[in-house]
């Protein structure tokens, strides 16, 4: 990102800080509702990702590091050729 590249990353809509869900046997259901966003920046001082999220009306959204498992997996660096 420091070099002007974007990161397309996956997150779980049903991962913390979302409330956990349970099945009929009261067993916790692991997060599984995926979504993709663009991480366009970060703020180490505030501990958050700056994200362009198509699920939000705001142009940019901020998510705390670790929220929704964002940035932990399924990330692709995009650059103009």
N, C-alpha and C positions, 0 to 999 in steps of 0.2 A: 504494500500500500504506500510505503514511503516513496516508491518509484512510480507512482501514478497508476498502479494496477488495481483492479477490483478483484474481490474474492466472492465467488458464488458459493454459498454454503447452505447446507441443510440444517434444519432444526426440527424438534418435536413440539408441536402445539400443545401436547398434553404432558410435557415434562415440567418439572419444577421451574418456575414458581406456580404453575397451574396445580390445582388440587388433584391429588391422586384419585384414581378410579378403582373400583373393586367389582369383581364378578359376583354371581349369585351365591358362591361359596365363601364370600368375604375374603377372597384372595386378591392381592394387589395386581392390577393389570399393568404390565410394563408399557411405557410410552410407545406409540406406534403411528400416531397421526403426523405424517411428515409434511414439510413445506420448505420451499427454497427462497432465499433472500440474497441480496448483495450487501456484503460488508464493505463499506466505503471509507471507513476510518475507525479509529479507536481513541479512547481517552484513558490512559493509564492512571492519571491523577484521580479520576472518578471511577475507574475500574469498569469501563463499559465499551461495548461495540457501538459504532454508529452505522445504522442499517437502513437501506432502502427496502421496505417491506410492502409488497403489493396488497397485503391484508389490512394495512393501516392507511387512513386518509391523509395523515401528515406526510410531508415530503420525506423527512428522515425521522427515524425512531431510534431511541437509545435502549439497549438491553444490557444489564449487568453481565460481566464475564460469568460464564457458567449457567446463565438462565437458558432454559429450553434446550440445553446441551449444544447451543450455538457455537460453531467454530471447533467443535471436538472431532467431527468426522464429516465425510462427504463434502469436502471443500475443493474447489477448483479455482486456480488463479487465471484470470482473463487479462490478456494484453492485446493491444492493437498491433497488427503485423504491417 
